[in-house]
């Protein structure tokens, strides 16, 4: 049985130069779609639900963006990573926010948290999913 990666490599090798240009164009178009349409739709839906929630999303997103540039990129603070045997566990801030939402929901206290704070937590989650290309890499094999 052939692996998915080997299958994709074989298919790419069979593409003509014109088809390769089309693949690159579609790849760039999907990247732009992800960068503009998803955040815009999220913000518009949030405005429809609650303007205060949407304000919280904007505050959370941009405060995390500034924190990322001023603190994380300059390595003043390290990312949260744990070494477990031959594996490395990376705790992204989208994951922490999602777990916090889940815990608050299960505990039944989600209704007592101010809407703007919930929006800020959503903005923090959105920042990581939107700008981090490795947002999906949680458990990785050590190098």
C-alpha positions in Angstrom: 0.0 0.0 0.0 1.3 3.4 -0.9 1.4 6.2 1.6 -0.4 9.5 1.1 2.8 11.4 1.0 4.3 9.1 -1.7 1.1 9.4 -3.7 1.1 13.2 -3.6 4.8 13.3 -4.6 4.1 11.0 -7.6 1.1 13.1 -8.7 3.2 16.3 -8.5 5.9 14.8 -10.6 3.4 14.1 -13.3 2.2 17.7 -13.5 3.0 19.8 -16.6 4.6 23.3 -16.0 1.3 24.9 -16.8 -0.5 22.7 -14.2 2.2 23.6 -11.6 1.5 27.3 -12.2 -2.2 26.6 -11.6 -1.4 24.7 -8.4 0.8 27.6 -7.1 -1.9 30.1 -8.0 -4.6 28.1 -6.1 -2.3 27.7 -3.1 -1.7 31.5 -2.9 -5.4 32.2 -3.4 -6.3 29.9 -0.5 -3.7 31.6 1.7 -5.2 35.0 0.9 -8.7 33.5 1.5 -7.6 32.3 4.9 -6.0 35.5 5.9 -8.9 37.9 4.9 -12.2 36.1 4.6 -12.2 34.0 7.8 -11.2 36.8 10.1 -13.6 39.2 8.4 -16.5 36.7 8.6 -15.7 36.0 12.2 -15.7 39.7 13.1 -18.9 40.4 11.2 -20.7 37.5 12.9 -19.4 38.7 16.2 -20.7 42.2 15.5 -24.1 40.7 14.7 -24.1 38.8 18.0 -22.7 41.6 20.2 -20.7 44.7 19.6 -19.1 44.4 23.0 -18.0 40.8 22.2 -16.6 42.0 18.8 -14.7 44.8 20.6 -13.3 42.2 23.0 -12.1 40.1 20.0 -10.3 43.1 18.5 -8.7 44.0 21.8 -7.6 40.4 22.4 -6.3 39.9 18.9 -4.2 43.1 18.8 -2.9 42.9 22.3 -1.7 39.4 21.6 -0.2 40.6 18.3 1.7 43.4 20.1 2.8 40.9 22.8 4.0 38.5 20.2 6.1 41.1 18.5 7.5 42.9 21.6 8.0 39.9 23.9 7.9 36.5 22.2 9.7 37.3 18.9 12.5 39.0 21.0 12.7 35.8 23.1 12.0 37.7 26.4 9.7 34.9 27.2 9.9 31.3 26.0 7.1 29.2 24.5 5.4 26.6 26.8 6.9 23.3 25.8 7.3 20.1 27.7 9.6 17.2 26.9 8.0 13.9 27.6 10.3 11.0 26.6 11.0 11.3 22.9 8.1 13.7 22.4 7.7 17.4 22.8 4.4 18.9 23.8 3.8 22.5 22.8 0.9 24.3 24.5 -0.3 27.0 22.1 -2.4 29.9 23.4 -5.3 28.9 21.2 -5.3 25.6 23.0 -5.1 27.2 26.5 -8.0 29.5 25.5 -10.1 26.7 24.2 -9.5 24.6 27.3 -10.4 27.6 29.5 -13.7 28.1 27.5 -14.5 24.4 27.9 -13.7 24.4 31.7 -15.9 27.5 32.2 -18.7 25.9 30.2 -18.5 22.6 32.1 -18.3 24.4 35.5 -21.4 26.5 34.5 -19.7 29.8 35.0 -19.6 30.9 31.4 -22.7 33.1 31.9 -21.0 35.0 34.7 -18.0 36.1 32.7 -18.3 39.6 31.1 -18.9 39.4 27.4 -15.9 41.6 26.6 -13.6 39.2 28.5 -15.0 36.3 26.5 -14.4 38.3 23.3 -10.8 39.0 24.4 -10.2 35.3 24.9 -11.7 34.6 21.5 -9.3 37.2 20.0 -6.3 35.5 21.6 -7.4 32.2 20.1 -8.1 33.8 16.7 -4.6 35.4 16.7 -2.8 32.1 17.1 -5.0 30.3 14.5 -4.7 33.1 12.1 -1.0 34.0 12.2 0.8 30.9 13.5 1.6 28.5 10.6 2.3 25.8 13.2 -0.9 26.1 15.2 -1.7 22.4 14.6 1.6 21.1 15.8 0.9 20.2 19.4 2.7 16.9 19.9 6.0 16.6 17.9 8.8 14.1 17.9 12.1 15.5 19.4 14.8 16.2 16.9 
